[in-house]
Amino acid sequence: MPTPYKPALTITDQIQLLKTRGLKLNSADEARMAALLLDNSFSRLAEYWRHFETDPVSHQFAPGTTMAMITGAYQFDVRLRQIVAEGLAVFEVASIQAGLSDIHHNRPVPLS
């Protein structure tokens, strides 16, 4: 028999769930968390706050876990991906240019 799906939670309910799990949020943090959840998703952001959980089953946060700690991990990942993407772009352009140049210069010139 298929496993029943969890009911969808509103953003407000998601924030309340995080608070019941021990995440420290003041009213300004709640507004920032709401925006972050709207831009991403609960399950995507869970990958960042899992590192602050003391129990993988109950998903309880370590005492003192704050919004700043979670957003710090998220922003670190965003910046790291940007740096890697920029480096890959330079590498890809250089590789393509070198490959095209090699093809162009090693092609036999037809004699008319």
TIMI-2910 file (N, C-alpha, C, CB; in pm, 1 decimal, decimal comma, always signed):
<rs>
+----------+----------+----------+----------+----------+----------+----------+----------+----------+----------+----------+----------+------+
!      n_x !      n_y !      n_z !     ca_x !     ca_y !     ca_z !      c_x !      c_y !      c_z !     cb_x !     cb_y !     cb_z ! resn !
+----------+----------+----------+----------+----------+----------+----------+----------+----------+----------+----------+----------+------+
!    +84,3 !   -117,6 !     +0,0 !     +0,0 !     +0,0 !     +0,0 !    +89,3 !   +124,7 !     +0,0 !    -96,1 !     -0,6 !   +122,4 !  Met !
!    +59,5 !   +224,8 !    -82,9 !   +145,2 !   +343,4 !    -90,5 !   +145,6 !   +421,5 !    +40,9 !    +99,3 !   +434,1 !   -204,6 !  Pro !
!   +260,9 !   +484,1 !    +65,6 !   +275,1 !   +568,2 !   +184,0 !   +195,4 !   +696,6 !   +163,2 !   +425,0 !   +599,9 !   +212,9 !  Thr !
!   +114,1 !   +736,6 !   +261,4 !    +38,0 !   +861,1 !   +244,4 !   +132,1 !   +981,5 !   +244,4 !    -68,1 !   +875,9 !   +356,3 !  Pro !
!    +95,0 !  +1080,0 !   +166,2 !   +174,0 !  +1202,1 !   +158,9 !   +148,1 !  +1288,6 !   +281,4 !   +142,1 !  +1280,0 !    +30,3 !  Tyr !
!   +250,9 !  +1365,7 !   +317,9 !   +232,5 !  +1462,1 !   +425,8 !   +149,1 !  +1577,6 !   +371,4 !   +370,3 !  +1512,7 !   +481,8 !  Lys !
!    +62,0 !  +1633,2 !   +453,0 !    -16,7 !  +1747,7 !   +404,5 !    +73,4 !  +1869,2 !   +384,2 !   -130,9 !  +1781,7 !   +503,9 !  Pro !
!    +40,1 !  +1948,6 !   +285,7 !   +116,0 !  +2071,2 !   +259,6 !    +92,2 !  +2169,4 !   +373,4 !    +75,8 !  +2134,6 !   +122,8 !  Ala !
!   +198,6 !  +2238,2 !   +412,0 !   +189,0 !  +2338,4 !   +517,7 !   +203,6 !  +2477,7 !   +457,8 !   +296,4 !  +2314,4 !   +626,6 !  Leu !
!   +130,9 !  +2571,9 !   +512,2 !   +148,2 !  +2710,7 !   +470,5 !   +284,6 !  +2758,8 !   +519,2 !    +33,2 !  +2801,6 !   +526,1 !  Thr !
!   +330,1 !  +2870,6 !   +467,2 !   +457,1 !  +2928,2 !   +512,2 !   +451,9 !  +2955,2 !   +662,5 !   +488,8 !  +3059,0 !   +434,7 !  Ile !
!   +340,6 !  +3008,2 !   +709,4 !   +324,8 !  +3034,7 !   +852,8 !   +336,0 !  +2905,6 !   +932,8 !   +189,6 !  +3102,8 !   +880,9 !  Thr !
!   +273,4 !  +2798,7 !   +884,1 !   +281,0 !  +2669,2 !   +952,9 !   +423,1 !  +2612,6 !   +948,5 !   +182,4 !  +2569,1 !   +889,7 !  Asp !
!   +493,1 !  +2632,9 !   +838,2 !   +631,0 !  +2585,8 !   +828,1 !   +719,2 !  +2656,8 !   +930,6 !   +685,6 !  +2608,2 !   +685,7 !  Gln !
!   +700,0 !  +2787,0 !   +944,4 !   +777,1 !  +2864,1 !  +1042,5 !   +744,1 !  +2816,8 !  +1183,5 !   +748,5 !  +3015,7 !  +1028,3 !  Ile !
!   +617,3 !  +2793,0 !  +1210,0 !   +577,3 !  +2743,4 !  +1342,0 !   +639,9 !  +2606,9 !  +1369,7 !   +423,7 !  +2734,5 !  +1352,1 !  Gln !
!   +644,3 !  +2521,1 !  +1269,6 !   +706,7 !  +2389,8 !  +1284,3 !   +854,2 !  +2404,2 !  +1321,5 !   +691,9 !  +2308,5 !  +1154,4 !  Leu !
!   +924,1 !  +2494,6 !  +1252,7 !  +1065,0 !  +2517,7 !  +1283,8 !  +1082,4 !  +2566,6 !  +1427,2 !  +1125,3 !  +2619,0 !  +1186,1 !  Leu !
!   +993,5 !  +2653,4 !  +1470,9 !  +1000,7 !  +2704,9 !  +1607,8 !   +974,7 !  +2593,4 !  +1709,8 !   +899,4 !  +2819,4 !  +1627,4 !  Lys !
!   +879,4 !  +2503,8 !  +1680,9 !   +853,3 !  +2393,8 !  +1775,0 !   +970,3 !  +2296,4 !  +1780,2 !   +725,2 !  +2319,1 !  +1735,9 !  Thr !
!  +1050,2 !  +2295,9 !  +1675,3 !  +1169,3 !  +2210,1 !  +1673,1 !  +1288,9 !  +2277,2 !  +1741,0 !  +1205,3 !  +2173,7 !  +1528,7 !  Arg !
!  +1270,1 !  +2401,1 !  +1786,4 !  +1374,7 !  +2466,2 !  +1864,5 !  +1450,9 !  +2576,2 !  +1793,7 !  +1469,7 !  +2366,0 !  +1908,9 !  Gly !
!  +1411,6 !  +2613,1 !  +1672,4 !  +1479,4 !  +2722,3 !  +1603,2 !  +1438,8 !  +2854,6 !  +1666,8 !  +1446,1 !  +2721,5 !  +1451,4 !  Leu !
!  +1537,9 !  +2935,2 !  +1701,4 !  +1510,8 !  +3064,7 !  +1764,8 !  +1482,8 !  +3168,1 !  +1655,6 !  +1631,2 !  +3109,9 !  +1855,1 !  Lys !
!  +1361,3 !  +3219,9 !  +1653,6 !  +1320,8 !  +3320,4 !  +1554,6 !  +1248,7 !  +3434,3 !  +1625,5 !  +1229,7 !  +3257,6 !  +1444,6 !  Leu !
!  +1294,2 !  +3557,1 !  +1601,5 !  +1216,1 !  +3672,6 !  +1647,5 !  +1127,6 !  +3716,6 !  +1531,0 !  +1309,8 !  +3791,2 !  +1697,1 !  Asn !
!  +1051,1 !  +3823,0 !  +1548,1 !   +955,5 !  +3861,5 !  +1442,7 !  +1026,2 !  +3901,1 !  +1313,2 !   +867,8 !  +3977,6 !  +1490,8 !  Ser !
!  +1141,6 !  +3967,2 !  +1322,8 !  +1216,8 !  +4002,8 !  +1201,7 !  +1268,7 !  +3876,5 !  +1133,4 !  +1334,7 !  +4098,0 !  +1235,8 !  Ala !
!  +1315,3 !  +3780,5 !  +1213,9 !  +1362,4 !  +3652,9 !  +1158,3 !  +1249,0 !  +3578,4 !  +1088,5 !  +1422,6 !  +3564,8 !  +1269,2 !  Asp !
!  +1129,7 !  +3584,3 !  +1146,5 !  +1015,2 !  +3516,2 !  +1085,5 !   +985,1 !  +3572,8 !   +947,4 !   +891,5 !  +3528,2 !  +1175,3 !  Glu !
!   +995,1 !  +3704,9 !   +932,9 !   +971,2 !  +3767,8 !   +802,3 !  +1078,6 !  +3725,0 !   +702,4 !   +968,7 !  +3922,2 !   +815,5 !  Ala !
!  +1203,7 !  +3721,0 !   +747,0 !  +1312,9 !  +3678,0 !   +657,9 !  +1299,0 !  +3530,1 !   +621,9 !  +1450,2 !  +3703,5 !   +724,5 !  Arg !
!  +1257,9 !  +3449,1 !   +719,2 !  +1239,7 !  +3306,7 !   +692,2 !  +1124,2 !  +3285,5 !   +594,2 !  +1213,7 !  +3229,6 !   +823,5 !  Met !
!  +1018,5 !  +3363,0 !   +609,0 !   +905,8 !  +3352,0 !   +515,8 !   +951,9 !  +3382,0 !   +373,0 !   +791,5 !  +3448,5 !   +556,9 !  Ala !
!  +1029,9 !  +3487,1 !   +356,2 !  +1081,2 !  +3522,3 !   +223,4 !  +1172,2 !  +3412,2 !   +169,8 !  +1157,4 !  +3656,3 !   +228,6 !  Ala !
!  +1256,9 !  +3357,7 !   +256,0 !  +1348,3 !  +3251,3 !   +214,7 !  +1270,7 !  +3125,8 !   +173,5 !  +1446,8 !  +3218,1 !   +328,6 !  Leu !
!  +1167,8 !  +3092,5 !   +249,4 !  +1085,5 !  +2976,4 !   +215,3 !  +1007,9 !  +2998,6 !    +85,6 !   +988,6 !  +2945,1 !   +329,1 !  Leu !
!   +962,2 !  +3119,4 !    +63,3 !   +890,8 !  +3148,5 !    -61,9 !   +984,5 !  +3139,8 !   -182,1 !   +826,3 !  +3288,2 !    -55,8 !  Leu !
!  +1107,2 !  +3185,7 !   -166,1 !  +1203,8 !  +3184,4 !   -276,4 !  +1259,8 !  +3045,6 !   -304,0 !  +1317,4 !  +3279,1 !   -246,4 !  Asp !
!  +1264,4 !  +2962,8 !   -203,5 !  +1322,7 !  +2828,9 !   -216,9 !  +1213,6 !  +2726,2 !   -189,8 !  +1443,9 !  +2809,0 !   -119,1 !  Asn !
!  +1228,4 !  +2649,4 !    -89,1 !  +1124,2 !  +2558,0 !    -41,8 !  +1172,5 !  +2500,6 !    +89,9 !  +1093,2 !  +2443,8 !   -146,7 !  Ser !
!  +1079,3 !  +2447,3 !   +164,7 !  +1112,9 !  +2388,5 !   +294,2 !  +1214,3 !  +2276,2 !   +275,6 !   +986,1 !  +2335,7 !   +365,1 !  Phe !
!  +1186,9 !  +2186,7 !   +180,7 !  +1275,0 !  +2070,7 !   +163,0 !  +1413,7 !  +2110,7 !   +113,4 !  +1212,3 !  +1972,0 !    +65,4 !  Ser !
!  +1423,7 !  +2212,7 !    +29,6 !  +1555,5 !  +2257,2 !    -16,2 !  +1633,2 !  +2321,0 !    +97,6 !  +1541,9 !  +2356,1 !   -132,7 !  Arg !
!  +1567,2 !  +2404,9 !   +175,8 !  +1634,6 !  +2469,3 !   +287,5 !  +1669,0 !  +2371,1 !   +397,8 !  +1549,0 !  +2580,1 !   +342,7 !  Leu !
!  +1594,5 !  +2262,2 !   +406,5 !  +1622,0 !  +2161,1 !   +508,8 !  +1763,9 !  +2106,1 !   +495,7 !  +1520,4 !  +2046,6 !   +499,1 !  Ala !
!  +1816,3 !  +2104,4 !   +375,0 !  +1953,7 !  +2058,0 !   +354,7 !  +2054,0 !  +2148,4 !   +425,4 !  +1986,0 !  +2051,2 !   +205,4 !  Glu !
!  +2020,1 !  +2272,6 !   +446,6 !  +2109,8 !  +2365,3 !   +516,2 !  +2092,4 !  +2356,3 !   +667,2 !  +2084,9 !  +2508,8 !   +469,5 !  Tyr !
!  +1970,3 !  +2336,3 !   +714,7 !  +1954,4 !  +2334,5 !   +859,9 !  +1971,3 !  +2195,6 !   +919,9 !  +1819,3 !  +2388,6 !   +896,8 !  Trp !
!  +1981,5 !  +2092,2 !   +837,9 !  +2004,8 !  +1957,9 !   +892,1 !  +2132,2 !  +1952,1 !   +975,3 !  +2012,4 !  +1855,9 !   +779,0 !  Arg !
!  +2230,5 !  +2032,1 !   +939,2 !  +2358,4 !  +2032,8 !  +1010,9 !  +2343,9 !  +2087,4 !  +1152,5 !  +2461,1 !  +2115,3 !   +934,4 !  His !
!  +2234,1 !  +2153,8 !  +1179,4 !  +2210,0 !  +2211,2 !  +1311,7 !  +2110,9 !  +2128,5 !  +1393,3 !  +2158,8 !  +2353,4 !  +1298,1 !  Phe !
!  +2066,6 !  +2015,1 !  +1339,1 !  +1972,7 !  +1928,8 !  +1409,2 !  +2048,6 !  +1830,2 !  +1497,7 !  +1882,7 !  +1853,6 !  +1309,0 !  Glu !
!  +1992,3 !  +1802,8 !  +1613,9 !  +2054,9 !  +1705,5 !  +1703,5 !  +1999,2 !  +1565,7 !  +1682,8 !  +2035,9 !  +1747,2 !  +1848,3 !  Thr !
!  +1882,0 !  +1554,8 !  +1620,6 !  +1818,5 !  +1425,4 !  +1599,1 !  +1759,4 !  +1420,7 !  +1457,9 !  +1708,3 !  +1399,3 !  +1706,1 !  Asp !
!  +1807,9 !  +1327,3 !  +1374,0 !  +1758,2 !  +1321,4 !  +1236,3 !  +1614,4 !  +1270,5 !  +1223,7 !  +1848,2 !  +1233,8 !  +1155,2 !  Pro !
!  +1559,3 !  +1214,4 !  +1329,9 !  +1422,1 !  +1164,7 !  +1324,5 !  +1323,4 !  +1272,7 !  +1367,4 !  +1406,5 !  +1040,6 !  +1413,2 !  Val !
!  +1349,1 !  +1334,0 !  +1483,3 !  +1257,1 !  +1436,9 !  +1532,9 !  +1289,0 !  +1575,0 !  +1476,2 !  +1261,6 !  +1441,9 !  +1684,9 !  Ser !
!  +1406,9 !  +1587,9 !  +1415,9 !  +1452,3 !  +1713,0 !  +1354,7 !  +1462,7 !  +1828,6 !  +1455,4 !  +1357,7 !  +1752,0 !  +1242,6 !  His !
!  +1493,4 !  +1794,5 !  +1579,9 !  +1511,8 !  +1898,4 !  +1681,8 !  +1643,1 !  +1970,9 !  +1657,3 !  +1509,1 !  +1837,7 !  +1824,6 !  Gln !
!  +1638,0 !  +2103,2 !  +1669,9 !  +1757,9 !  +2183,8 !  +1651,7 !  +1842,7 !  +2181,9 !  +1777,3 !  +1721,5 !  +2327,4 !  +1614,6 !  Phe !
!  +1972,8 !  +2197,3 !  +1759,3 !  +2062,7 !  +2211,5 !  +1873,2 !  +2025,2 !  +2339,1 !  +1947,2 !  +2212,5 !  +2214,2 !  +1827,8 !  Ala !
!  +2038,7 !  +2339,1 !  +2078,9 !  +2005,8 !  +2459,8 !  +2155,2 !  +2082,9 !  +2581,2 !  +2102,6 !  +2036,4 !  +2438,6 !  +2304,7 !  Pro !
!  +2011,9 !  +2691,9 !  +2087,6 !  +2074,6 !  +2815,7 !  +2042,4 !  +2083,5 !  +2833,0 !  +1891,7 !  +2209,6 !  +2824,0 !  +2098,2 !  Gly !
!  +2028,7 !  +2738,4 !  +1814,2 !  +2032,1 !  +2751,8 !  +1669,0 !  +1947,0 !  +2871,4 !  +1627,0 !  +1982,2 !  +2621,8 !  +1600,2 !  Thr !
!  +2005,3 !  +2956,3 !  +1543,3 !  +1937,4 !  +3080,2 !  +1502,4 !  +1922,1 !  +3086,3 !  +1350,8 !  +2015,0 !  +3203,6 !  +1552,5 !  Thr !
!  +1840,6 !  +3179,8 !  +1310,5 !  +1820,3 !  +3207,3 !  +1167,4 !  +1953,0 !  +3247,3 !  +1102,9 !  +1713,9 !  +3319,7 !  +1147,0 !  Met !
!  +2033,1 !  +3324,7 !  +1173,4 !  +2161,3 !  +3370,7 !  +1119,1 !  +2253,0 !  +3252,6 !  +1086,9 !  +2230,5 !  +3465,7 !  +1218,4 !  Ala !
!  +2250,2 !  +3149,6 !  +1167,3 !  +2333,2 !  +3032,2 !  +1142,3 !  +2289,5 !  +2961,1 !  +1014,4 !  +2326,9 !  +2935,6 !  +1261,5 !  Met !
!  +2160,1 !  +2949,8 !   +995,9 !  +2106,8 !  +2881,7 !   +877,2 !  +2131,4 !  +2965,4 !   +751,6 !  +1955,5 !  +2853,7 !   +893,9 !  Ile !
!  +2103,4 !  +3095,2 !   +758,9 !  +2125,1 !  +3179,5 !   +641,2 !  +2274,5 !  +3190,4 !   +609,3 !  +2064,9 !  +3319,9 !   +663,7 !  Thr !
!  +2358,6 !  +3181,2 !   +710,7 !  +2503,2 !  +3180,9 !   +685,4 !  +2544,1 !  +3060,9 !   +601,9 !  +2580,7 !  +3181,3 !   +817,3 !  Gly !
!  +2491,7 !  +2943,2 !   +636,7 !  +2521,6 !  +2822,6 !   +559,6 !  +2466,7 !  +2834,2 !   +417,7 !  +2463,3 !  +2698,4 !   +629,2 !  Ala !
!  +2345,9 !  +2887,4 !   +405,9 !  +2282,5 !  +2905,3 !   +275,3 !  +2362,2 !  +3002,8 !   +189,0 !  +2138,1 !  +2955,2 !   +292,0 !  Tyr !
!  +2400,8 !  +3116,7 !   +245,2 !  +2475,3 !  +3217,5 !   +169,4 !  +2614,0 !  +3168,2 !   +131,6 !  +2486,5 !  +3346,3 !   +249,5 !  Gln !
!  +2676,7 !  +3089,7 !   +218,6 !  +2805,7 !  +3029,5 !   +185,2 !  +2791,7 !  +2941,5 !    +61,3 !  +2860,1 !  +2946,9 !   +304,2 !  Phe !
!  +2689,0 !  +2858,6 !    +58,2 !  +2666,6 !  +2768,9 !    -54,5 !  +2638,1 !  +2846,9 !   -182,5 !  +2551,1 !  +2673,9 !    -24,2 !  Asp !
!  +2557,0 !  +2951,5 !   -172,3 !  +2525,6 !  +3034,5 !   -289,3 !  +2654,4 !  +3094,5 !   -346,0 !  +2424,6 !  +3147,4 !   -251,9 !  Val !
!  +2736,9 !  +3150,3 !   -258,9 !  +2862,0 !  +3214,4 !   -303,8 !  +2958,3 !  +3110,0 !   -361,7 !  +2930,0 !  +3290,3 !   -186,0 !  Arg !
!  +2967,2 !  +2994,6 !   -298,4 !  +3055,0 !  +2889,0 !   -348,6 !  +3012,9 !  +2845,6 !   -488,9 !  +3054,1 !  +2768,4 !   -253,0 !  Leu !
!  +2881,2 !  +2829,3 !   -509,8 !  +2833,0 !  +2792,3 !   -643,3 !  +2864,6 !  +2900,7 !   -745,9 !  +2682,1 !  +2766,1 !   -640,0 !  Arg !
!  +2856,1 !  +3027,8 !   -705,6 !  +2888,7 !  +3137,7 !   -796,9 !  +3036,4 !  +3132,6 !   -835,9 !  +2854,9 !  +3274,0 !   -732,0 !  Gln !
!  +3122,0 !  +3110,1 !   -738,5 !  +3266,5 !  +3104,7 !   -765,5 !  +3299,0 !  +2988,2 !   -858,9 !  +3346,4 !  +3091,0 !   -633,4 !  Ile !
!  +3240,3 !  +2872,8 !   -832,0 !  +3264,4 !  +2755,6 !   -916,6 !  +3212,5 !  +2780,4 !  -1057,8 !  +3197,5 !  +2630,0 !   -856,3 !  Val !
!  +3093,7 !  +2839,2 !  -1070,4 !  +3036,2 !  +2866,5 !  -1202,2 !  +3123,2 !  +2966,1 !  -1280,5 !  +2892,4 !  +2921,3 !  -1187,4 !  Ala !
!  +3172,8 !  +3068,5 !  -1212,5 !  +3259,9 !  +3166,1 !  -1279,3 !  +3387,9 !  +3099,8 !  -1328,2 !  +3293,8 !  +3282,4 !  -1184,4 !  Glu !
!  +3445,2 !  +3013,9 !  -1244,5 !  +3566,9 !  +2942,6 !  -1284,5 !  +3543,1 !  +2849,3 !  -1401,0 !  +3622,3 !  +2864,3 !  -1168,1 !  Gly !
!  +3431,1 !  +2780,6 !  -1399,4 !  +3398,1 !  +2690,5 !  -1510,4 !  +3375,3 !  +2768,0 !  -1639,4 !  +3273,8 !  +2607,4 !  -1476,8 !  Leu !
!  +3314,6 !  +2885,2 !  -1629,7 !  +3288,9 !  +2965,8 !  -1748,8 !  +3420,7 !  +3007,0 !  -1814,1 !  +3205,1 !  +3090,5 !  -1713,1 !  Ala !
!  +3515,6 !  +3049,4 !  -1734,1 !  +3646,7 !  +3087,5 !  -1788,8 !  +3712,6 !  +2966,8 !  -1853,3 !  +3738,4 !  +3146,0 !  -1678,1 !  Val !
!  +3708,1 !  +2853,6 !  -1785,3 !  +3767,6 !  +2731,6 !  -1838,7 !  +3700,7 !  +2689,2 !  -1968,7 !  +3758,4 !  +2619,3 !  -1736,5 !  Phe !
!  +3567,0 !  +2693,9 !  -1972,6 !  +3494,2 !  +2652,5 !  -2092,2 !  +3526,5 !  +2742,0 !  -2210,4 !  +3344,5 !  +2653,3 !  -2066,2 !  Glu !
!  +3529,7 !  +2872,1 !  -2189,1 !  +3560,8 !  +2965,0 !  -2298,1 !  +3702,5 !  +2939,7 !  -2348,5 !  +3545,2 !  +3112,4 !  -2251,4 !  Val !
!  +3798,3 !  +2925,3 !  -2256,6 !  +3936,8 !  +2900,8 !  -2297,0 !  +3949,2 !  +2769,1 !  -2372,9 !  +4028,9 !  +2899,7 !  -2174,5 !  Ala !
!  +3880,7 !  +2665,4 !  -2327,4 !  +3887,9 !  +2535,3 !  -2393,6 !  +3825,8 !  +2539,8 !  -2532,6 !  +3818,5 !  +2429,1 !  -2309,0 !  Ser !
!  +3713,2 !  +2606,5 !  -2544,3 !  +3645,6 !  +2616,7 !  -2673,6 !  +3730,2 !  +2698,7 !  -2770,7 !  +3505,4 !  +2680,2 !  -2657,3 !  Ile !
!  +3783,9 !  +2810,1 !  -2722,8 !  +3867,6 !  +2892,7 !  -2809,9 !  +3990,8 !  +2816,1 !  -2856,0 !  +3909,6 !  +3021,0 !  -2737,8 !  Gln !
!  +4052,3 !  +2744,0 !  -2763,7 !  +4170,8 !  +2667,0 !  -2799,7 !  +4134,6 !  +2556,9 !  -2899,1 !  +4236,2 !  +2606,7 !  -2674,1 !  Ala !
!  +4023,7 !  +2490,7 !  -2876,7 !  +3980,6 !  +2384,7 !  -2966,7 !  +3949,3 !  +2436,1 !  -3105,9 !  +3860,1 !  +2315,1 !  -2910,4 !  Gly !
!  +3876,8 !  +2547,4 !  -3112,9 !  +3844,7 !  +2604,9 !  -3243,8 !  +3969,7 !  +2654,6 !  -3315,4 !  +3745,0 !  +2719,5 !  -3228,4 !  Leu !
!  +4059,1 !  +2714,8 !  -3240,8 !  +4183,7 !  +2762,9 !  -3299,7 !  +4264,4 !  +2646,0 !  -3354,4 !  +4266,2 !  +2841,4 !  -3196,2 !  Ser !
!  +4270,2 !  +2538,8 !  -3278,0 !  +4343,8 !  +2420,7 !  -3320,8 !  +4282,8 !  +2362,2 !  -3447,3 !  +4346,4 !  +2315,8 !  -3209,5 !  Asp !
!  +4150,7 !  +2353,2 !  -3450,1 !  +4083,2 !  +2300,6 !  -3569,0 !  +4110,9 !  +2389,4 !  -3689,6 !  +3931,5 !  +2289,3 !  -3545,0 !  Ile !
!  +4097,8 !  +2521,3 !  -3669,8 !  +4116,9 !  +2615,7 !  -3779,3 !  +4259,2 !  +2612,7 !  -3833,6 !  +4082,5 !  +2755,9 !  -3733,5 !  His !
!  +4356,8 !  +2610,4 !  -3745,8 !  +4496,7 !  +2619,0 !  -3789,8 !  +4554,0 !  +2486,5 !  -3838,2 !  +4581,5 !  +2670,7 !  -3677,8 !  His !
!  +4490,7 !  +2378,2 !  -3805,5 !  +4540,6 !  +2247,7 !  -3849,5 !  +4464,6 !  +2191,1 !  -3968,2 !  +4534,2 !  +2150,3 !  -3736,0 !  Asn !
!  +4371,2 !  +2270,1 !  -4021,5 !  +4293,7 !  +2225,5 !  -4136,2 !  +4377,3 !  +2249,2 !  -4261,0 !  +4156,1 !  +2299,6 !  -4144,9 !  Arg !
!  +4383,3 !  +2149,5 !  -4347,1 !  +4459,9 !  +2171,2 !  -4470,3 !  +4393,8 !  +2278,4 !  -4558,4 !  +4473,3 !  +2039,0 !  -4548,7 !  Pro !
!  +4475,8 !  +2359,4 !  -4617,0 !  +4425,3 !  +2466,1 !  -4704,2 !  +4415,8 !  +2407,2 !  -4845,1 !  +4519,3 !  +2595,2 !  -4700,7 !  Val !
!  +4297,3 !  +2415,3 !  -4907,0 !  +4285,9 !  +2357,9 !  -5042,7 !  +4367,2 !  +2438,4 !  -5143,7 !  +4138,1 !  +2352,8 !  -5087,1 !  Pro !
!  +4432,9 !  +2367,2 !  -5231,3 !  +4507,4 !  +2433,1 !  -5338,2 !  +4417,6 !  +2441,6 !  -5459,8 !  +4639,6 !  +2357,2 !  -5371,4 !  Leu !
!  +4403,7 !  +2560,7 !  -5513,6 !  +4311,2 !  +2574,6 !  -5625,4 !  +4371,5 !  +2541,6 !  -5756,4 !  +4258,1 !  +2710,1 !  -5631,1 !  Ser !
+----------+----------+----------+----------+----------+----------+----------+----------+----------+----------+----------+----------+------+
</rs>
